[in-house]
């Protein structure tokens, strides 16, 4: 039946029942018929796709919107400050760095984003003459950028001007700005073209010490003049009031040069090939000086009118609502440049339907709505109802979502019937169980003979510690055992027999098999601890695991204790708060610990530096990424020669030698690479996991009609309980009605007798 007809019929039905209700006794009128009315009307309306339980506004029905969720407020939306993946999922759709990652190609490939082409790199000697990239005299690398002309920023009040061309929203004091209590109070907006100076201005912001950019320290090692610029900013701020705007355009920065509106350059010290990866981060997105000035106006910070809450960019989306207690909304930027879905991808992408949108203008979506969901179960329920388009898989819903078979992990029958698809990818990260290599019992200390014994002790523990079992039990099998620091998908990863850790595994029947417990016990004897006791004193070997999650008793901690008990070793778990734990790590007082690292960029250097000696926690005063304090001279030398090399067979050979050293020395008892699992309802199109970039929203699309049909089908109201309640109320009401009518009749007779 046509929906309009159904609605008209429902209206007549309501009117008829209303008239009938007026003629019915009081008890029935107020008990049974309203329920029947509700049931009948709703039954008709349910055929029109109007689900009773839809949490989204009716005004959004039929629109090209993707629905998702968030669990915590994004702390920073300023691209100079944000370093969290939870924040990146929002701001990476808004800001426009010079480079981006190709959405589909694997291995990961950088492509121009706002540039006309990839940056041109010139190498200079100290005297300024140009040299080749392989020349030993390279003192500087100069990156030259050419911007696409005509790129516009999103509409924003920072650009709004009056009839005289003056900025409309500029105030001398907090009183003048008092009429604007929230960002929504600014009714006028404007825009302008993105120019080269905006990129330079953002890099100057990265160097501003007051912004506490998490990348300032690293970039200061490479960008010429960055440390000096930071010092100059600090000096200038001495003459300003707290919160007062400092126009960074006025301060020179030796390593940055703007040639014209569409050309600029960045000068680096020496060679730093990984710098190209940083150019795809939101840290290097452009920032117009007008926005910086706008957000520093008097009184704005007190009202939360700041860049950290209201981003401004030239990317495909803009944030139109930021209410972290309810919803965050991104909408299509009406000024977004010409940008198109890729024409090619990796093997199998065409067959998987990932190229059906090839050549279409981006973004494909009109809006993205993220609702606050603090609990996993309501989120999962709404996904199953079709009200969220995509979902991760929590431990509570794992068995309902997937099934494990001899072929691996796949979708459950229920998910297949609903048309749900599973998006799987190895996360570019490594989580590890580490030894403190400065520890007198486990570390690489003492005479050569003592160091060899401690190495065998670490190897014995590594064999006994069954990481695959932990993955299966505690992470639903969502991960794989690591043979070294470098995860799959990155140049330098070793696969198959070539990549196994021979200290822990053997290659049998085309797969890695963990060495036997007898091998571990033999190593333990050679280490001087037969059956887990000191060979000389007979005292049991007690090792300490430092953690921030309590002092034992949890299932995973009990499992760990059993792993060490296989060798007769007693594991003592020392729980503490995070600050105390960090202090132990920075001073070298932790014996064993668990840690992890997620890739900043897809390069082996970003993982192998986790074991580079000068990056040690203790030697660096707590700032280094080498939490084990591992310090092998040969490994350090190889790392220094490898880190600035382009990917090549020579670089691969160096990485292979580095991995052999680590596998022998065993600074980590175990490690693993997690797997990402994301479910998509069948109307979500072009969804593919990307291990590095968060800027993927512009490629996604939804079939709104298919979604509406599924929502209607999956949310049919169950009406019989209401009808049963109505019938029960009616039955209960009948005696009351009869008694009521008898009383009325007796009253009439009595009244007539009195009148007579």
Beta strands, then each sheet from edge to edge (+ up, - down):
strand 1: 65-70
strand 2: 99-101
strand 3: 110-112
strand 4: 120-124
strand 5: 130-131
strand 6: 140-146
strand 7: 256-260
strand 8: 263-269
strand 9: 317-323
strand 10: 327-332
strand 11: 367-372
strand 12: 390-392
strand 13: 402-405
strand 14: 408-411
strand 15: 421-426
strand 16: 429-435
strand 17: 479-481
strand 18: 505-508
strand 19: 511-514
strand 20: 542-547
strand 21: 570-575
strand 22: 592-598
strand 23: 668-680
strand 24: 684-685
strand 25: 701-702
sheet 1: 1+ 11+ 10- 9+
sheet 2: 2+ 3-
sheet 3: 5+ 4- 6+ 8- 7+
sheet 4: 12+ 23- 15+
sheet 5: 12+ 23- 16+ 22-
sheet 6: 12+ 23- 17+
sheet 7: 13+ 14-
sheet 8: 18+ 19-
sheet 9: 20+ 21+
sheet 10: 24+ 25-
end
